[in-house]
Amino acid sequence: MAERIPPEVSDSPIADIDEQRRPSMSEKAWAEKTLLGSLEKFPEKPIGAPTGVNQDEHGRARFTTISGIPVRRLYTPADLPEDWDYERYLGYPGQPPFTRGIHATGYRGKLFTMRQFSGFASPEETNRRYKYLLEHGGSGLSVAFDLPTLMGYDSDHPASEGEVGKCGVAIDSLADMEILFQGIDLEKTTVSMTINSPASIMWAMYLVVAEKQGADWSKISGTIQNDILKEYIAQKEYIYPPAPSMRLVVDTFEFGSRFTPRFNTISISGYHIREAGSTALQELAFTLYDGVEYVEWARRRGLEVDDFGPRLSFFFNAHNDFFEEIAKYRAARKIWYRVMKEHFGAKAERTWLMRFHTQTAGVSLPAQQPMNNIARVAIQALAAVLGGTQSLHTDAYDEALALPTEDAARIALRTQQIIAYESGVTQTVDPLGGAYFLENLTLQMEEGAFKYFDKLDAMGGMVKAIERGYPQKEIAEAAYQYQRAVEAKEKIIVGVNEFTIEDEPPNTLYIDESVARHQAAKLKTLRRDRSGDQVRRRLEALKKAAARENQKAAADEVSSANTMPYIIDAVRAYATIGEICDALRDVYGTYTEVSVT
């Protein structure tokens, strides 16, 4: 980017035109003849901020994105680099650097997948919700698991008490996964599963269910989140230490490239990093660098980047700052292309492509005046679409209160459909491309992300940075600064710190303890009816494989130390998630996070 003159060099109300490297003569004339008079008549002030807030030392109003990036009054060609040209910085959709999207026709040929995140209570109840969403026009499914499942405990484990079915669906064994997808053709339905430490186990259950349906593994498509690095950074639902956890992730890469060529074996997730309080830039940088770390670990295994690279996918947040979010998505595509081609030497174009799912920002949806969240979600979803997302989940307005009711889930889905079918934004590719403000923001995002990359490289990679608490501390500081800005009314949240009223909360979905009793009864029956000897033998085989050193396998095979075949065998014997995770705990141990000060 061209170097800027700091705004504090002058107390003139139009001094910020001099922050540009070369403002045109016509812009200078506009500032003197038109802008100055307008400022005298209508002094600038960030909307809603109290007097004296969001002003610099000269009394000039300060405008920023939600993440704190300064926003100028006006953007012109002078806000782009002197060597800025269309083909180098922007290009055409479907061609490098993919700023304008990975598909030449955008949404004219294929709409984004409308994938509503859903899961609650028992597999039986969630199965009914999935069929409801598909009947109302959903084009993909996304599975939310409850906390015991995410942490690798059976529903009848003491640590599961009070959490069974509360934040997602309870899945204890293959029998539950069979119920979850009963009557849903997995060869024709794309399914995403938000699961991390036990990702390979849930994926194994899914593959066996597909097999039992008669589906061809080479034809099924979907995604497992499987992003353990962001758990250490933000969400904290980890089980094992980083190194063995990364080994399990690479096992899925190796197995997937061999047997499930259309299934994404990871969704590298910035969503939870943003929900933990990061800025948009931190979400972008840490997410993409997590991707770099996964590729590095896979290459150490001996995997070829073009074999597994096309199945790496990403998952981003869509927050409230409309243009900042769009710039984030556009920068992400450019950065990933550069990293995969220049750093890793990928030859296949599909490896260069950043494919991503987006979810609107749950953390942005307050419990106060929850119906306002319908508008917030619509704006966030529109940013994701204008940013070129491949699939989208829109949050329900009652997210801050409970799991969505059917009515709330339907409104969220209808929001996507209105954007897709009524707004007109899907008719042309990257309709905001070339806007000076957006291109400037995109470049700032790109440059800022590479600065974070340099810091992480110097630390020895993301695993080393996590072990010293670096990304955790950066996010904690950003979250603090945002909350401070809200409390000072530097940032206005409608219905929270301004325009407040006394309102009654809507009816919400309540999950009682009957789900836990139901799951415990099913587990008791399962353990009685299955072959206990077979389960024990297969768990012992898994432990031996997990304890072996990994090594490169032949191109048409997976390593004998790859845990996936052994996990699948245990799943077929109806071993439970708790039993399989315990077998791996016996080998790998568990992880305690370093404190962040």
C-alpha positions in Angstrom: 0.0 0.0 0.0 1.1 3.6 -0.6 2.5 5.3 2.5 0.1 7.7 4.2 0.7 11.0 6.0 -0.6 10.7 9.5 -3.9 12.6 10.1 -2.5 14.5 13.2 -0.2 16.6 11.1 -2.9 19.2 10.8 -6.0 20.2 12.7 -7.8 21.2 9.5 -11.2 19.6 9.2 -10.3 18.4 5.6 -6.7 17.3 6.6 -7.5 13.6 5.9 -7.4 14.2 2.1 -3.6 14.6 2.6 -3.4 11.1 4.1 -3.4 9.9 0.5 -0.2 9.7 -1.4 -1.4 11.6 -4.4 -4.9 13.2 -4.2 -5.9 14.5 -7.6 -6.3 18.2 -8.2 -10.0 17.7 -8.7 -10.3 16.1 -5.3 -8.4 18.9 -3.6 -10.7 21.4 -5.4 -13.8 19.4 -4.2 -12.5 19.5 -0.7 -12.0 23.3 -0.7 -15.1 24.3 -2.6 -17.7 21.7 -1.5 -16.6 19.7 1.5 -15.5 22.5 3.7 -18.8 24.3 3.5 -20.7 21.0 4.2 -18.5 20.3 7.3 -19.3 23.8 8.7 -23.0 23.2 8.2 -23.0 19.5 9.2 -20.1 18.7 11.5 -19.2 15.0 11.4 -20.0 12.7 14.3 -20.2 8.9 14.4 -23.9 8.0 14.6 -25.1 7.5 18.2 -21.8 8.3 19.9 -21.9 10.8 22.8 -20.2 14.2 22.4 -16.4 13.9 22.7 -16.4 10.1 21.9 -14.7 8.9 18.8 -12.8 12.1 18.3 -9.1 12.7 17.8 -7.0 15.3 19.7 -8.0 18.0 17.1 -11.7 17.3 17.6 -12.1 15.5 14.3 -14.5 12.6 14.2 -12.9 9.2 14.1 -14.7 6.5 12.1 -13.6 2.9 12.2 -14.8 -0.6 11.2 -16.1 -2.8 13.9 -12.5 -4.2 14.2 -11.0 -0.7 14.6 -9.6 -0.2 11.0 -9.8 3.6 10.3 -12.4 4.5 7.7 -11.9 7.6 5.5 -14.7 9.9 4.4 -14.2 9.2 0.7 -12.2 6.7 -1.3 -10.7 7.4 -4.7 -8.1 5.9 -7.0 -5.5 7.6 -4.8 -6.3 5.1 -2.0 -5.0 2.2 -4.1 -1.3 1.5 -4.8 0.3 3.5 -7.6 0.9 0.3 -9.5 -2.7 -0.9 -9.0 -4.1 -2.5 -12.2 -7.2 -4.6 -12.7 -5.6 -7.9 -13.8 -2.9 -8.0 -11.1 -5.0 -7.0 -8.1 -8.5 -7.9 -9.1 -8.6 -10.2 -12.1 -11.5 -12.2 -13.4 -13.7 -14.6 -11.5 -12.6 -18.2 -11.7 -9.0 -17.1 -12.4 -6.0 -16.2 -10.1 -5.8 -14.4 -7.8 -9.5 -15.3 -7.3 -10.4 -12.0 -5.6 -13.7 -12.0 -7.5 -14.5 -15.6 -6.7 -13.6 -19.1 -7.6 -16.4 -19.7 -10.1 -16.5 -17.9 -13.4 -20.3 -17.6 -13.3 -20.7 -16.9 -9.6 -24.2 -17.9 -8.5 -25.7 -17.8 -12.0 -24.8 -21.4 -12.5 -25.1 -22.7 -8.9 -26.5 -21.0 -5.8 -24.7 -21.2 -2.4 -25.8 -24.2 -0.4 -28.4 -23.3 2.2 -27.1 -25.4 5.1 -28.9 -24.7 8.4 -27.0 -25.7 11.5 -29.2 -28.0 13.6 -29.1 -30.6 16.2 -30.8 -30.9 19.6 -32.0 -33.5 22.1 -32.1 -37.1 20.7 -31.2 -38.4 17.3 -34.9 -39.1 16.7 -35.9 -35.5 17.3 -33.1 -34.1 15.2 -34.0 -36.4 12.4 -37.4 -34.9 12.3 -35.9 -31.3 12.3 -33.7 -32.3 9.3 -36.6 -33.5 7.3 -38.5 -30.3 8.2 -35.6 -28.2 6.9 -35.3 -30.2 3.7 -39.0 -30.0 3.1 -38.8 -26.2 3.4 -36.1 -25.8 0.8 -32.8 -26.4 2.7 -30.2 -27.8 0.3 -27.7 -29.3 2.9 -27.6 -30.4 6.5 -25.2 -29.3 9.2 -25.0 -31.3 12.4 -24.6 -29.7 15.9 -23.5 -32.1 18.5 -24.1 -31.8 22.3 -21.2 -31.1 24.6 -20.7 -34.7 25.9 -20.3 -35.8 22.2 -17.9 -33.0 21.5 -15.8 -34.0 24.5 -15.8 -37.7 23.8 -18.1 -38.9 26.6 -21.1 -41.2 26.5 -24.4 -39.8 27.6 -24.4 -41.9 30.8 -20.9 -40.7 31.9 -20.9 -38.6 35.1 -19.2 -35.7 33.2 -22.2 -35.6 30.8 -24.8 -34.8 33.6 -26.9 -31.8 32.7 -25.6 -31.4 29.2 -27.1 -34.3 27.2 -28.9 -33.0 24.1 -28.7 -29.4 25.4 -26.5 -27.6 22.8 -26.8 -30.2 20.0 -27.8 -33.8 19.3 -26.5 -36.6 21.5 -24.6 -39.3 19.5 -23.3 -42.2 21.5 -22.8 -44.9 18.9 -23.4 -46.1 15.3 -27.0 -46.9 16.4 -27.6 -43.2 17.0 -26.0 -42.1 13.8 -28.3 -44.6 11.9 -31.3 -43.0 13.5 -30.0 -39.5 12.8 -30.0 -40.0 9.1 -32.9 -42.5 8.8 -34.8 -41.7 5.6 -32.2 -39.3 4.3 -30.2 -40.4 1.2 -26.6 -39.6 2.0 -25.4 -40.1 -1.6 -27.7 -37.2 -2.6 -27.5 -34.9 0.6 -24.4 -33.0 1.5 -23.8 -33.1 5.2 -21.5 -31.0 7.4 -20.6 -32.1 10.9 -19.3 -29.6 13.5 -17.0 -31.9 15.5 -13.4 -31.6 16.3 -11.5 -33.8 18.8 -13.7 -36.9 18.0 -14.1 -35.9 14.4 -12.6 -39.1 13.0 -15.0 -41.1 15.1 -18.1 -39.2 14.0 -16.9 -39.4 10.4 -16.4 -43.1 10.7 -20.0 -43.5 12.0 -21.2 -41.4 9.1 -19.3 -43.5 6.5 -20.6 -46.8 8.0 -24.2 -45.4 7.9 -23.7 -44.4 4.2 -22.3 -47.9 3.6 -25.3 -49.5 5.2 -27.6 -47.4 2.9 -25.7 -48.7 -0.1 -24.0 -45.4 -0.9 -20.7 -45.3 -2.7 -18.1 -43.6 -0.5 -16.5 -42.1 -3.7 -19.8 -40.3 -4.4 -20.8 -38.9 -1.0 -20.0 -35.3 -0.2 -19.9 -33.2 2.9 -17.5 -31.8 5.5 -16.2 -32.7 9.0 -15.0 -29.6 10.8 -12.0 -31.5 12.3 -10.1 -28.2 13.1 -8.4 -28.9 16.4 -6.1 -25.9 16.3 -8.9 -23.5 16.7 -10.1 -25.4 19.7 -6.8 -24.6 21.5 -7.0 -21.0 20.3 -10.7 -20.2 20.9 -13.4 -22.8 21.7 -11.5 -25.0 24.1 -13.2 -28.3 23.3 -10.0 -30.4 23.0 -9.2 -33.8 24.5 -5.6 -34.8 23.5 -2.4 -32.7 23.3 -1.7 -30.9 20.1 0.8 -33.3 18.5 -1.4 -36.5 18.6 -4.4 -34.4 17.8 -2.7 -33.2 14.6 -1.8 -36.8 13.8 -5.5 -37.7 13.9 -6.3 -34.9 11.6 -3.7 -35.9 9.1 -5.0 -39.5 9.3 -8.3 -38.2 8.0 -6.5 -36.3 5.1 -4.7 -39.5 4.1 -7.8 -41.7 4.4 -10.1 -39.2 2.6 -7.8 -38.7 -0.3 -7.8 -42.4 -0.9 -11.5 -43.4 -0.3 -13.7 -40.3 -0.2 -12.5 -37.9 -3.0 -15.6 -35.6 -2.7 -15.6 -35.3 1.0 -13.9 -32.3 2.8 -11.9 -33.8 5.6 -11.5 -30.5 7.4 -13.3 -27.2 7.6 -10.6 -24.8 8.9 -12.7 -22.5 11.1 -12.4 -18.9 11.8 -15.9 -18.7 13.0 -15.1 -19.7 16.6 -12.1 -17.5 16.7 -14.3 -14.5 15.9 -17.0 -15.7 18.4 -14.2 -15.6 21.0 -13.7 -11.9 20.4 -11.1 -11.6 17.7 -11.1 -8.8 15.1 -11.9 -9.6 11.5 -8.2 -9.4 10.7 -7.3 -11.8 13.4 -10.0 -14.2 12.3 -8.6 -14.1 8.8 -4.9 -14.4 9.7 -5.2 -17.1 12.4 -7.6 -19.2 10.3 -5.4 -19.2 7.2 -2.3 -19.8 9.2 -4.0 -22.8 10.8 -4.5 -24.0 7.2 -0.8 -23.5 6.6 0.0 -25.6 9.7 -2.2 -28.5 8.6 -0.6 -28.6 5.2 2.9 -28.6 6.8 2.0 -31.5 9.1 0.5 -33.5 6.2 3.6 -32.9 4.1 5.7 -34.2 6.9 3.7 -37.4 6.7 4.7 -37.7 3.1 1.4 -36.6 1.6 1.4 -34.7 -1.7 -0.3 -31.3 -1.4 -2.3 -31.8 -4.6 -3.7 -35.1 -3.3 -5.3 -33.7 -0.2 -5.3 -29.9 -0.8 -8.5 -29.8 -2.9 -10.5 -31.2 0.0 -9.4 -28.5 2.5 -12.3 -26.1 3.1 -12.8 -23.1 5.4 -15.5 -21.7 7.7 -15.8 -18.0 8.3 -18.0 -15.7 10.5 -20.2 -13.0 9.0 -20.3 -10.2 11.5 -22.1 -6.8 11.5 -19.6 -4.6 9.6 -20.8 -5.1 6.1 -17.8 -4.0 4.0 -15.2 -5.3 6.4 -16.6 -8.8 6.1 -16.8 -8.7 2.3 -13.2 -7.5 2.2 -12.2 -10.4 4.5 -13.6 -13.1 2.2 -12.0 -11.6 -0.9 -8.6 -11.2 0.8 -8.8 -14.9 2.1 -9.1 -16.2 -1.5 -6.1 -14.1 -2.6 -3.9 -15.2 0.3 -4.7 -18.9 0.1 -3.9 -18.9 -3.7 -0.5 -17.2 -3.0 0.3 -19.6 -0.1 -0.7 -22.8 -1.9 1.0 -21.9 -5.2 4.1 -20.0 -4.1 4.9 -21.5 -0.7 3.7 -25.1 -1.1 4.2 -25.4 -4.9 0.8 -26.7 -5.6 0.3 -27.4 -9.3 -3.4 -28.3 -9.4 -5.8 -25.3 -9.8 -8.3 -27.0 -7.4 -5.7 -26.9 -4.7 -5.4 -23.1 -5.1 -9.1 -22.5 -4.6 -10.3 -21.3 -1.2 -13.8 -22.8 -0.7 -15.6 -21.7 2.4 -18.8 -21.9 4.4 -20.1 -18.9 6.3 -22.3 -18.6 9.4 -23.8 -15.4 10.6 -22.4 -14.2 13.9 -24.1 -15.8 16.9 -22.1 -13.6 19.2 -23.6 -10.5 17.6 -27.2 -11.5 18.4 -28.2 -10.1 21.8 -31.0 -11.4 24.0 -32.5 -7.9 24.2 -35.2 -7.2 21.6 -34.4 -10.5 19.8 -36.6 -9.8 16.8 -34.1 -7.2 15.8 -31.7 -10.1 15.1 -33.7 -10.9 12.0 -32.4 -7.7 10.4 -28.8 -8.3 11.7 -28.8 -11.8 10.3 -30.0 -10.6 6.9 -27.2 -8.0 6.7 -24.6 -10.5 7.7 -25.9 -13.1 5.2 -25.9 -10.5 2.4 -22.2 -9.8 3.2 -21.4 -13.5 2.9 -23.1 -13.8 -0.4 -21.5 -10.6 -1.8 -18.2 -12.0 -0.6 -18.7 -15.2 -2.6 -19.4 -17.9 0.0 -20.1 -21.5 -1.2 -22.5 -22.3 1.5 -24.3 -20.4 4.2 -26.0 -20.9 7.6 -28.2 -18.1 8.9 -28.7 -17.9 12.7 -32.1 -17.9 14.2 -33.2 -14.7 16.0 -33.6 -16.6 19.3 -29.9 -17.9 19.3 -29.0 -16.0 22.5 -31.9 -17.5 24.4 -32.1 -21.2 23.4 -31.8 -23.6 20.5 -34.0 -22.4 17.6 -37.7 -23.2 17.5 -39.1 -24.5 14.2 -40.5 -21.0 13.4 -37.2 -19.3 14.1 -35.3 -21.8 12.0 -37.7 -21.4 9.1 -37.3 -17.5 9.2 -33.6 -18.0 9.1 -33.8 -20.2 6.1 -36.3 -17.8 4.4 -33.7 -15.0 4.9 -31.3 -17.0 2.7 -34.0 -17.7 0.1 -35.1 -14.0 -0.1 -31.4 -13.0 -0.7 -31.0 -15.7 -3.4 -34.3 -15.3 -5.2 -35.5 -11.7 -4.6 -32.6 -9.3 -4.0 -30.9 -9.6 -7.4 -27.4 -9.8 -5.9 -26.8 -13.3 -7.4 -27.3 -12.2 -10.9 -23.8 -10.8 -11.5 -20.4 -11.9 -10.2 -18.8 -9.8 -7.4 -21.0 -6.8 -7.9 -19.0 -4.6 -5.5 -15.7 -5.4 -7.2 -13.7 -2.3 -8.1 -15.2 -0.1 -5.4 -12.3 2.0 -4.1 -13.3 1.5 -0.4 -13.7 -2.2 -0.8 -10.5 -2.7 -2.7 -8.6 -0.6 -0.2 -10.0 -2.7 2.7 -9.2 -5.9 0.9 -5.6 -4.9 0.5 -5.4 -3.8 4.2 -6.7 -7.2 5.2 -4.3 -9.0 2.9 -1.3 -7.0 4.2 -2.3 -7.3 7.8 -2.7 -11.1 7.6 0.8 -11.5 6.2 2.2 -9.5 9.0 0.6 -12.0 11.4 2.1 -14.8 9.3 5.6 -13.3 9.8 5.1 -13.3 13.6 3.8 -16.9 13.7 6.6 -18.0 11.4 9.1 -16.5 13.9 7.5 -18.5 16.7 7.9 -21.8 14.8 4.4 -22.2 13.6 0.9 -22.2 15.1 1.3 -25.2 17.4 4.3 -23.5 19.0 2.4 -20.2 19.2 -0.5 -21.9 20.8 1.7 -23.5 23.4 3.0 -20.1 24.4 -0.5 -18.6 24.4 0.1 -16.0 21.6 -3.1 -16.2 19.6 -5.2 -16.6 22.8 -3.7 -13.4 24.2 -4.3 -11.5 21.0 -8.0 -12.5 20.9 -8.5 -11.7 24.6 -7.1 -8.2 24.1 -9.4 -7.6 21.1 -12.4 -8.9 23.0 -11.6 -6.5 25.9 -11.2 -3.5 23.6 -14.5 -4.3 21.8 -16.4 -4.6 25.1 -14.9 -1.4 26.4 -16.0 0.4 23.2 -19.6 -0.9 23.7 -19.7 0.2 27.3 -18.3 3.7 26.3 -20.9 3.9 23.5 -18.2 4.2 21.0 -19.9 1.3 19.3 -23.7 1.3 19.4 -25.6 -2.0 19.7 -29.3 -1.3 19.1 -31.4 -2.4 22.0 -28.4 -3.0 24.2 -26.6 0.3 24.9 -29.1 2.5 23.0 -32.8 2.4 22.0 -33.6 0.1 24.9 -37.0 -1.0 26.0 -38.5 -3.5 28.4 -39.6 -6.5 26.3 -40.8 -10.0 26.9 -38.6 -12.9 25.6 -40.2 -15.1 23.0 -41.2 -18.7 23.5 -38.1 -20.9 23.3 -37.2 -24.5 22.9 -36.5 -26.3 26.1 -34.6 -29.6 26.4 -35.3 -31.5 29.7 -33.5 -34.4 31.3 -35.7 -37.0 29.6 -33.2 -36.9 26.7 -30.4 -38.1 29.1 -32.6 -40.9 30.4 -33.6 -41.9 26.9 -29.9 -42.1 25.7 -28.8 -43.9 28.9 -31.5 -46.6 28.3 -30.4 -47.0 24.7 -26.8 -47.4 25.8 -27.7 -50.1 28.3 -29.5 -52.1 25.6 -26.6 -51.6 23.1 -24.0 -52.9 25.5 -26.2 -55.9 26.3 -26.9 -56.9 22.7 -23.5 -56.3 21.0 -20.4 -58.6 21.2 -18.3 -57.3 24.1 -15.4 -59.4 23.1 -15.4 -58.0 19.5 -15.5 -54.5 20.9 -12.5 -55.1 23.2 -10.4 -56.7 20.4 -11.1 -53.8 18.1 -10.3 -51.2 20.7 -7.0 -52.9 21.5 -6.2 -52.9 17.8 -6.9 -49.2 17.6 -4.6 -48.6 20.6 -1.7 -50.4 18.9 -2.2 -48.5 15.7 -2.3 -45.2 17.6 0.9 -46.1 19.4 2.8 -46.8 16.2 4.9 -44.2 14.4 3.4 -42.9 11.3 5.1 -43.4 8.0 4.5 -42.7 4.3 2.2 -45.2 2.6 2.0 -46.2 -1.1 -0.1 -44.0 -3.3 -3.0 -46.4 -3.3 -2.9 -47.3 0.4 -3.0 -45.8 3.8 -0.4 -46.2 6.5 -0.7 -49.2 8.8 -0.5 -46.6 11.6 -3.4 -44.6 10.3 -6.1 -44.8 12.9 -9.1 -44.4 10.5 -9.5 -48.1 9.5 -9.3 -49.2 13.1 -11.8 -46.6 14.2 -14.2 -47.7 11.5 -13.8 -51.4 12.6 -14.6 -50.3 16.2 -17.6 -48.3 15.0 -18.9 -51.3 13.1 -18.8 -53.3 16.3 -20.9 -50.6 18.0 -18.2 -49.3 20.3 -19.4 -46.1 21.8 -17.8 -42.7 21.3 -16.7 -42.7 25.0 -15.0 -46.1 24.6 -13.1 -45.1 21.4 -12.0 -41.8 22.9 -10.9 -43.5 26.1 -8.8 -45.9 24.1 -7.1 -42.9 22.5 -6.8 -41.2 25.9 -4.9 -44.3 27.1 -2.3 -43.7 24.4 -2.2 -40.0 24.0 -3.3 -38.6 27.4 -5.2 -35.3 27.7 -4.2 -31.7 27.4 -4.1 -28.8 30.0 -3.9 -25.3 28.5 -1.1 -22.9 29.2 -2.4 -19.9 31.2 -2.5 -16.6 29.4 -1.3 -13.6 31.3 
